[in-house]
Structures are given as C-alpha cells and as structure tokens.
C-alpha cells in the first residue's frame, strides 16, 4: 500500500452532448482527458452515466429507446474502457471512466464504473443501491464493495446515490480508503445537493477526501440522461490545518469544466489521531456501531 503525502485530483463537470459518430465521441474524450491531465492532476474523475452519451452516435432507434440504449452502450463497454486505458498510459494518470450499463446475463445490467491505471490495470465498482428511476429501467444492484490499492493510495468509489448511505463509505474507510471518488448524475438541483451533502458527510465521518464529478447540461435526445444538474467538488473535514470550510474546490453550477484541488493526504491522516475532533475513531462510540472492513474486497491495481 502506497501512502502519498499530497495528491492532486481533477473532477469533470462533464456535458452530455449529442455526438454524431463514435469517432466524434472518442475525439471528445481524448480532448477532455488531455485537458484534465494538463492541470497536473494524478487522477481524473468522470461522472455517472457519462457512457450513455455514446448512444447518440448510434441513431434514433437506439438513443430514443431506453432498452436499446442500455444494450448498445453495454456492448461498447470493452472498447470504452480500452480507450481510457490508452489515454491513462499516454498521460500517466489514473482515470475513473464515466459509468454505464454493464451486462450481467440475459437482460440484466448493473451500473459499473472502471478505475484504470497508467499501467493498464482495471478495477470495477458496481453501484450498490438503486434509485427509483434505475429500478424502473431494470438496472440491478451490485453486491461487492471494493477498495483499490494503487500507487496513489487506497481508493474507494461511491456511485452517486451510494454516497448518501454512510455504511458503504465507512466500510471502505475501515478497509483503508483515504480517497473516495463519487461520480454522479442528477436531474435537479435538489439531487445535486443530496449527493454533495452525502459526500461532505462521508468526508467528515471518515476524515478522508471525497471527489464529486457530475454530468451537466440538457440532452433532450435521451430518455435516460435528458436533464443534468450539478457541480464538481473536492471535500475534506472542516478542521484547522486542512480546511476551515471543508471545501477544497467547488465548480460553477452546470458549467462544463475541470475542477481541481491539491489534497494534503498526510494532514488528513494526522486528523484521525490529533485533530480537533476524532470522528473516524469515535465512530465506534455510536450505539450499534460495528466493524465493517471485512465486507470489503481489496483489489491491487498496478
């Protein structure tokens, strides 16, 4: 396990466009990764359901039909991840690929995000708790919590709604995660604030850093991601020597951009034993608190 002293992160406020071809979509991803890497960030985070954008390139019979969209985007998963692997190697960055449907048998899909490394390793986290609209779509919940052991340190992923449930992040933190990536896709400003609130709470409870990356803008061509509202953010506990507000960086609502921050990982570790408050270790003082680390699979990524 690597323990970094500092880490620069970049979260995409990623606009869902309507690319005419898959080549146009690839060109867009190439540009976004290049721009993200140019900030000097070591990890680039793309949002939940960003992969749905690919459906626009496949014609109205696909993008206008939800079932056809899920099937087609799932079939593109391998190529989509391979593109990000190539870009991660080229720019020497870790990339959280924008999540999308992943096929799990006949007619069954999960919402999966892939963390790719510059050496080509791929770690997969499936969304664990379904929103009402995902249940209506027929998306199934994943079951396995994972923490990824990387050269950047131990990394967890909470996909959107998962960030609103404290025991998921707590299990990952107990397993050693110090950085929590939160790709999101929310239709309304109320949804954006739910994910933002959850992510800030997870940072406070576990004395870790959380990185939120949302989809933004309208895509009225899609029955899946037609409206998107959000802002990226990088959050930590609000404590002296780290951040008085708990906000290291915050994007402008609904603006396509990269949002970056330098995270002092060493100071975050110090908080757990010597901060103003000791939220991480005092978790055990709650009524009914139990150890959760054994629920998590540790996956080593080269």
Backbone torsions as a table, in degrees:
resi	resn	phi	psi	omega
1	UNK	NA	126.1	176.1
2	UNK	-86.0	142.5	174.2
3	UNK	-121.5	104.8	-179.6
4	UNK	-80.5	146.9	175.8
5	UNK	-82.5	-40.9	176.1
6	UNK	-137.8	158.8	-178.2
7	UNK	-152.2	127.7	175.5
8	UNK	-96.8	129.2	-177.0
9	UNK	-121.5	153.8	177.4
10	UNK	-136.3	129.5	180.0
11	UNK	-115.6	130.2	-179.5
12	UNK	-83.8	131.2	159.5
13	UNK	-94.2	93.0	-162.2
14	UNK	-99.1	120.6	-179.4
15	UNK	-80.1	132.3	174.9
16	UNK	-83.3	106.4	-179.4
17	UNK	-97.9	-169.1	178.6
18	UNK	-127.1	73.3	-178.5
19	UNK	-63.6	139.4	-176.5
20	UNK	-76.1	-27.0	-178.1
21	UNK	-140.2	163.5	175.3
22	UNK	-66.8	-29.9	175.6
23	UNK	-64.3	-39.8	177.5
24	UNK	-63.9	-39.4	176.3
25	UNK	-62.8	-45.1	179.5
26	UNK	-60.4	-42.2	179.2
27	UNK	-60.3	-38.9	178.5
28	UNK	-64.0	-46.6	179.2
29	UNK	-61.7	-42.1	178.2
30	UNK	-57.9	-44.1	179.8
31	UNK	-65.5	-44.8	-177.6
32	UNK	-64.4	-43.1	179.5
33	UNK	-65.0	-42.4	179.1
34	UNK	-60.8	-43.4	179.5
35	UNK	-66.3	-39.9	178.3
36	UNK	-65.1	-43.7	179.9
37	UNK	-65.9	-31.7	-179.5
38	UNK	-65.2	-17.9	176.9
39	UNK	-73.8	-12.7	-175.7
40	UNK	89.5	3.0	179.2
41	UNK	-66.8	148.8	178.6
42	UNK	-98.5	-15.4	174.4
43	UNK	-137.8	131.5	179.0
44	UNK	-111.5	130.4	-175.2
45	UNK	-114.9	120.8	174.2
46	UNK	-103.4	158.8	-168.6
47	UNK	-86.0	171.7	173.3
48	UNK	-61.3	140.0	175.8
49	UNK	58.5	17.5	172.4
50	UNK	-60.4	-28.0	-178.5
51	UNK	-64.1	-23.9	-178.7
52	UNK	-59.7	-24.7	179.1
53	UNK	-55.0	-30.4	-179.8
54	UNK	-59.8	-29.1	-177.4
55	UNK	-60.7	-30.2	-179.1
56	UNK	-58.6	-30.7	-177.1
57	UNK	-78.5	-5.7	-171.7
58	UNK	-105.1	6.8	176.6
59	UNK	95.4	159.5	-172.9
60	UNK	-64.2	-31.1	179.0
61	UNK	-63.1	-26.1	176.7
62	UNK	-90.2	-57.6	-172.2
63	UNK	-70.9	-20.0	179.1
64	UNK	-87.3	-4.1	-177.4
65	UNK	-124.2	122.1	-174.0
66	UNK	-61.9	-46.9	-178.9
67	UNK	-61.8	-41.6	178.9
68	UNK	-65.9	-36.4	177.6
69	UNK	-62.3	-50.0	-178.6
70	UNK	-59.5	-44.6	-178.6
71	UNK	-64.0	-46.5	-175.6
72	UNK	-67.7	-43.8	-178.3
73	UNK	-67.8	-35.9	176.0
74	UNK	-63.9	-38.2	179.3
75	UNK	-66.6	-23.3	179.6
76	UNK	-88.7	0.0	-173.3
77	UNK	-55.5	-47.3	-177.3
78	UNK	-60.6	-46.3	179.0
79	UNK	-66.1	-37.2	-179.2
80	UNK	-63.8	-45.6	179.9
81	UNK	-67.5	-39.2	-179.8
82	UNK	-61.9	-39.2	176.8
83	UNK	-60.0	-45.1	-179.5
84	UNK	-68.6	-32.3	174.3
85	UNK	-61.5	-45.5	179.0
86	UNK	-60.9	-42.0	-178.2
87	UNK	-71.3	-36.0	177.0
88	UNK	-62.7	-41.4	178.2
89	UNK	-67.0	-43.3	-177.8
90	UNK	-62.2	-44.0	-173.8
91	UNK	-98.8	-2.5	178.9
92	UNK	56.9	50.7	178.1
93	UNK	-132.3	157.5	167.2
94	UNK	-87.6	143.6	-178.8
95	UNK	-132.4	128.7	166.8
96	UNK	-90.1	110.9	-177.7
97	UNK	-67.7	140.0	174.8
98	UNK	-55.0	129.8	-171.9
99	UNK	-71.6	165.0	179.0
100	UNK	-168.4	177.6	179.9
101	UNK	-67.8	137.0	176.6
102	UNK	-125.2	128.7	-173.1
103	UNK	-75.6	135.2	-179.1
104	UNK	-128.8	48.3	-176.4
105	UNK	110.3	176.1	-174.0
106	UNK	-60.1	113.4	174.9
107	UNK	72.8	8.5	-178.0
108	UNK	-116.4	132.1	-178.7
109	UNK	-130.9	150.9	167.7
110	UNK	-118.8	165.5	176.4
111	UNK	-99.2	109.5	-170.9
112	UNK	-120.3	138.7	172.7
113	UNK	-117.2	141.1	-176.8
114	UNK	-115.4	129.8	173.3
115	UNK	-99.0	117.3	-178.2
116	UNK	-111.8	146.7	-176.3
117	UNK	-110.7	164.5	177.9
118	UNK	-60.7	-22.6	178.7
119	UNK	-90.7	2.0	174.6
120	UNK	96.4	-0.6	177.4
121	UNK	-68.4	151.1	-179.8
122	UNK	-132.2	125.2	172.7
123	UNK	-113.1	138.9	-174.3
124	UNK	-119.4	128.2	170.9
125	UNK	-119.8	125.9	176.4
126	UNK	-95.0	146.6	177.0
127	UNK	-65.0	139.5	-170.1
128	UNK	-101.8	-30.3	-177.5
129	UNK	-123.6	123.8	-175.3
130	UNK	-86.0	138.7	170.7
131	UNK	-76.2	164.6	177.0
132	UNK	-56.4	-39.3	-177.5
133	UNK	-70.7	-32.0	176.9
134	UNK	-68.8	-37.3	175.5
135	UNK	-61.3	-41.1	177.5
136	UNK	-64.1	-35.4	178.2
137	UNK	-69.5	-22.9	-174.2
138	UNK	93.0	16.5	175.4
139	UNK	-75.7	136.3	-179.7
140	UNK	-98.1	153.3	176.8
141	UNK	-76.9	142.2	168.3
142	UNK	-75.5	175.7	-176.8
143	UNK	-130.9	-20.2	-172.1
144	UNK	-101.8	124.0	170.8
145	UNK	-84.9	135.3	179.4
146	UNK	-131.2	149.7	168.3
147	UNK	-124.8	136.2	-173.2
148	UNK	-105.6	121.1	179.7
149	UNK	-88.6	108.0	-174.5
150	UNK	-125.2	174.0	175.9
151	UNK	-67.7	-15.1	176.7
152	UNK	-85.6	-11.3	-173.7
153	UNK	118.7	-168.7	-178.9
154	UNK	-89.7	126.1	-171.0
155	UNK	-122.9	132.9	172.7
156	UNK	-113.2	161.3	179.7
157	UNK	-131.4	123.5	171.5
158	UNK	-114.1	111.9	-177.3
159	UNK	-83.7	107.9	172.3
160	UNK	48.4	-102.6	-175.0
161	UNK	-56.9	-30.5	179.2
162	UNK	-58.5	-29.3	-178.0
163	UNK	-69.3	-12.4	-178.2
164	UNK	-90.2	3.6	-177.9
165	UNK	-122.5	110.4	-167.1
166	UNK	-65.3	-28.4	-174.3
167	UNK	-71.0	-24.5	178.5
168	UNK	-66.4	-53.6	179.1
169	UNK	-64.8	-35.7	-179.3
170	UNK	-62.1	-43.4	178.0
171	UNK	-59.6	-42.0	179.8
172	UNK	-66.2	-40.6	179.2
173	UNK	-65.2	-41.1	178.0
174	UNK	-64.9	-27.3	176.9
175	UNK	-82.2	-0.9	173.7
176	UNK	114.1	-5.5	-178.0
177	UNK	-62.2	131.4	176.6
178	UNK	-115.1	-9.8	178.5
179	UNK	-131.7	128.1	-178.5
180	UNK	-119.3	118.6	179.5
181	UNK	-94.3	131.5	-174.7
182	UNK	-126.5	86.1	172.7
183	UNK	-74.8	136.5	-174.6
184	UNK	-137.9	159.7	175.4
185	UNK	-148.7	106.3	-177.5
186	UNK	-128.7	138.8	-176.2
187	UNK	-77.1	-43.7	-172.1
188	UNK	-112.3	163.1	177.7
189	UNK	-63.4	-28.5	176.9
190	UNK	-64.5	-39.4	177.9
191	UNK	-66.4	-41.5	176.0
192	UNK	-56.5	-45.3	-178.1
193	UNK	-69.3	-30.0	175.8
194	UNK	-63.2	-47.0	-179.8
195	UNK	-66.5	-41.0	178.3
196	UNK	-61.2	-46.1	179.4
197	UNK	-62.2	-45.3	178.9
198	UNK	-61.1	-43.0	-177.8
199	UNK	-67.0	-38.7	177.4
200	UNK	-67.8	-37.5	177.8
201	UNK	-66.3	-40.4	179.0
202	UNK	-63.8	-36.8	176.6
203	UNK	-65.0	-41.8	-178.9
204	UNK	-66.7	-49.4	-175.6
205	UNK	-61.2	-39.8	-171.0
206	UNK	-105.5	-3.7	-179.4
207	UNK	53.2	55.0	179.3
208	UNK	-130.8	179.2	173.8
209	UNK	-103.3	139.2	175.5
210	UNK	-121.6	142.9	-175.7
211	UNK	-127.3	115.2	-176.8
212	UNK	-103.6	129.6	176.8
213	UNK	-126.3	117.1	-177.9
214	UNK	-107.7	158.8	162.3
215	UNK	-78.4	149.4	178.3
216	UNK	-137.4	156.4	174.0
217	UNK	88.5	162.5	-179.3
218	UNK	-87.9	141.2	174.3
219	UNK	-136.0	71.1	-170.6
220	UNK	-67.1	-10.8	175.6
221	UNK	-71.0	-17.6	-172.1
222	UNK	-108.3	130.1	173.4
223	UNK	-75.4	-8.6	-175.8
224	UNK	-97.8	-46.8	-175.0
225	UNK	-126.0	49.9	-172.7
226	UNK	-68.8	-36.6	178.9
227	UNK	-131.1	136.8	-174.0
228	UNK	-138.5	125.7	-177.9
229	UNK	-131.3	131.6	177.2
230	UNK	173.6	174.1	173.3
231	UNK	-146.7	141.6	177.9
232	UNK	-75.4	156.9	178.1
233	UNK	-159.6	152.3	173.9
234	UNK	-122.5	120.8	-169.3
235	UNK	-124.3	147.1	176.9
236	UNK	-141.0	172.6	173.6
237	UNK	-63.6	146.2	175.9
238	UNK	-84.6	95.9	179.9
239	UNK	-144.9	152.5	176.0
240	UNK	-56.7	147.5	-179.2
241	UNK	77.2	-12.2	178.4
242	UNK	-115.0	-61.4	177.4
243	UNK	-169.5	128.0	178.0
244	UNK	-68.1	-28.8	-176.9
245	UNK	-101.5	-18.4	-173.9
246	UNK	83.3	3.0	-179.6
247	UNK	-113.8	110.1	176.5
248	UNK	-83.7	-32.1	179.1
249	UNK	-158.0	147.1	-179.1
250	UNK	-147.7	128.0	-179.8
251	UNK	-81.7	170.3	174.9
252	UNK	-85.7	127.3	-174.1
253	UNK	-50.3	126.9	172.0
254	UNK	65.8	21.9	176.9
255	UNK	-105.2	129.6	178.0
256	UNK	-68.1	120.0	-177.3
257	UNK	-172.3	165.3	165.9
258	UNK	-95.8	139.1	176.2
259	UNK	-118.6	124.3	-173.3
260	UNK	-123.2	157.5	175.3
261	UNK	-157.1	149.8	170.4
262	UNK	-95.4	122.9	-177.6
263	UNK	-105.4	126.0	177.4
264	UNK	-87.6	91.7	-175.8
265	UNK	-66.5	-35.4	-179.4
266	UNK	-63.4	-40.6	179.0
267	UNK	-68.1	-36.1	176.9
268	UNK	-61.9	-42.7	177.6
269	UNK	-62.4	-39.4	-178.8
270	UNK	-62.6	-34.8	-179.3
271	UNK	-57.6	-33.8	-172.3
272	UNK	-64.5	-24.9	179.5
273	UNK	-117.5	-17.7	-172.6
274	UNK	-138.6	20.5	179.5
275	UNK	-82.7	177.9	173.7
276	UNK	-56.9	-43.1	176.9
277	UNK	-124.5	163.4	-175.7
278	UNK	-124.8	54.5	-173.4
279	UNK	-53.6	-40.6	-175.7
280	UNK	-61.8	-51.1	-177.0
281	UNK	-79.5	-24.2	179.9
282	UNK	-80.1	-6.3	174.4
283	UNK	-52.0	-38.8	-175.7
284	UNK	-65.0	-15.2	-179.4
285	UNK	-82.5	-5.6	177.8
286	UNK	-73.4	145.4	175.0
287	UNK	-60.0	125.3	177.1
288	UNK	84.3	1.6	-179.6
289	UNK	-64.7	141.4	178.5
290	UNK	-142.3	163.7	178.3
291	UNK	-74.1	136.5	-174.0
292	UNK	-121.6	-7.0	-173.1
293	UNK	-58.7	-29.2	-177.7
294	UNK	-71.3	-4.7	176.7
295	UNK	-85.3	-5.6	-170.0
296	UNK	-109.9	135.6	172.1
297	UNK	-92.2	126.8	175.6
298	UNK	-90.5	123.8	-178.9
299	UNK	-116.8	122.4	179.7
300	UNK	-86.8	127.1	177.0
301	UNK	-114.5	126.0	178.6
302	UNK	-78.3	NA	NA
